[in-house]
Amino acid sequence: MTNNSNELPIVECIARARIPTTRDPNHSTYPEIFLHLYKNNRDNKEHLAITQYERLIRGAYIGKLTPEREIADSYNGITLQFDPKTGDLISNFGEDTFHGRLPVRIHSECFTGETAWSARCDCGEQFDLAGDYILQSDVKSKMCQQHGVIVYLRQEGRGIGLSEKLKAYNLQDLGKDTVEANLLLNHPADGRDFSIASSILMDLQLSEVDLLTNNPDKLKAIEIEGKLRCTSRIPMVPLSWNEEGANGNNNNNNTTNSNSHSGIRSKEVESYLRTKIEKMGHLLTTPLTMHGSNLSSTKKE
Ligand SMILES: Nc1nc2c(ncn2[C@@H]2O[C@H](COP(=O)(O)OP(=O)(O)OP(=O)(O)O)[C@@H](O)[C@H]2O)c(=O)[nH]1
């Protein structure tokens, strides 16, 4: 395995499965998503793609697998044939490049935000918003059509890992911001490698994506000449900013922020978001009334 950062990582899907989900309460039957587990030649992590699009189910097992059966249930009118020993699809459909745009979220692991209900960051909220945007049918944007992909990168704490992130939290409690805390611990401000996500998206045969993000580094990483293109950015506006009078690019109708849930509020999350905007160039306009500050800075795209 090579580790040349100028080259795109090589990714290989090592497991796929169909997952019925409860994400869409308006759906009469449960919608289905597919989990694709990838290994790669950059790190020893298993990264994930969560897809909602029928052409992206290569290798996914559909129907009830028994040792005698070689034909699985049909899916969207296509009869699926699979290898009963491995569970892999034999049919080759879905191998063509997908011609069209799909909403895509590249999300980084955050145990504290997604599992432990931490109000230090908005990671759990963002993950839910991305799922709602992609999986629900009643979102504002007609572009969704209940199709899309979430690439879930196992890059906890912007790549520094959970134990180092907890040390950073302690420094933040002493007054450092998230960037200063990382640097004091001898880590980069952001140690993530988004090119793994690009390779996964290309493996899923995507060529054009509408990226759900405020992070300019993700927008850059997604542009692979002649292969992968970001056609538009869908801003991730914190839910709590709904009532705070967010302006500028946050008022874009085509955002993930389409419901009235009040979102995460804490002085820690405000500091976290402020540091993203002021030090990491995130494409968000701070609401003027942000608690504990009178910020009015606007980052232009
Ligand atoms: N080092 C460090 N990492 C944190 C902290 N809070 C959250 N994180 C990590 O920051 C990452 C958030 O990444 P993403 O959800 O991809 O979002 P993003 O890069 O901010 O960009 P968006 O696409 O705009 O949401 C996760 O890996 C979190 O674990 C912190 O205080 N310190």
The ligand as an SDF file (V2000), in Angstrom:
LIG
                    3D

 32 34  0  0  0  0  0  0  0  0999 V2000
  -10.0210   18.6300   17.5220 N   0  0  0  0  0  0  0  0  0  0  0  0
  -11.3110   18.8900   17.7360 C   0  0  0  0  0  0  0  0  0  0  0  0
  -12.2040   18.3110   16.9170 N   0  0  0  0  0  0  0  0  0  0  0  0
  -13.5150   18.5610   17.1420 C   0  0  0  0  0  0  0  0  0  0  0  0
  -13.9710   19.3960   18.1690 C   0  0  0  0  0  0  0  0  0  0  0  0
  -15.3170   19.4270   18.1090 N   0  0  0  0  0  0  0  0  0  0  0  0
  -15.6880   18.6450   17.0890 C   0  0  0  0  0  0  0  0  0  0  0  0
  -14.6070   18.1380   16.4780 N   0  0  0  0  0  0  0  0  0  0  0  0
  -14.5070   17.2670   15.3090 C   0  0  0  0  0  0  0  0  0  0  0  0
  -14.7360   18.0620   14.1710 O   0  0  0  0  0  0  0  0  0  0  0  0
  -15.2070   17.2270   13.1360 C   0  0  0  0  0  0  0  0  0  0  0  0
  -16.4330   17.8990   12.4880 C   0  0  0  0  0  0  0  0  0  0  0  0
  -16.4130   17.5920   11.1870 O   0  0  0  0  0  0  0  0  0  0  0  0
  -17.5990   17.6740   10.1210 P   0  0  0  0  0  0  0  0  0  0  0  0
  -18.8860   17.2380   10.7270 O   0  0  0  0  0  0  0  0  0  0  0  0
  -17.1280   16.9540    8.9110 O   0  0  0  0  0  0  0  0  0  0  0  0
  -17.7990   19.1880    9.8270 O   0  0  0  0  0  0  0  0  0  0  0  0
  -16.8580   20.3480    9.3750 P   0  0  0  0  0  0  0  0  0  0  0  0
  -15.5190   19.9500    8.9040 O   0  0  0  0  0  0  0  0  0  0  0  0
  -16.8790   21.2920   10.4890 O   0  0  0  0  0  0  0  0  0  0  0  0
  -17.5570   20.9840    8.1200 O   0  0  0  0  0  0  0  0  0  0  0  0
  -19.0430   21.0920    7.6370 P   0  0  0  0  0  0  0  0  0  0  0  0
  -19.1050   20.1960    6.4450 O   0  0  0  0  0  0  0  0  0  0  0  0
  -19.2760   22.4950    7.2880 O   0  0  0  0  0  0  0  0  0  0  0  0
  -19.9240   20.6190    8.7540 O   0  0  0  0  0  0  0  0  0  0  0  0
  -15.4910   15.8620   13.7370 C   0  0  0  0  0  0  0  0  0  0  0  0
  -14.4340   14.9780   13.4330 O   0  0  0  0  0  0  0  0  0  0  0  0
  -15.5170   16.1550   15.2280 C   0  0  0  0  0  0  0  0  0  0  0  0
  -15.1060   15.0540   16.0380 O   0  0  0  0  0  0  0  0  0  0  0  0
  -12.9920   19.9870   19.0200 C   0  0  0  0  0  0  0  0  0  0  0  0
  -13.2980   20.7380   19.9350 O   0  0  0  0  0  0  0  0  0  0  0  0
  -11.6930   19.7130   18.7510 N   0  0  0  0  0  0  0  0  0  0  0  0
  1  2  1  0
  2  3  2  0
  2 32  1  0
  3  4  1  0
  4  5  2  0
  4  8  1  0
  5  6  1  0
  5 30  1  0
  6  7  2  0
  7  8  1  0
  8  9  1  0
  9 10  1  0
  9 28  1  0
 10 11  1  0
 11 12  1  0
 11 26  1  0
 12 13  1  0
 13 14  1  0
 14 15  2  0
 14 16  1  0
 14 17  1  0
 17 18  1  0
 18 19  2  0
 18 20  1  0
 18 21  1  0
 21 22  1  0
 22 23  2  0
 22 24  1  0
 22 25  1  0
 26 27  1  0
 26 28  1  0
 28 29  1  0
 30 31  2  0
 30 32  1  0
M  END
$$$$
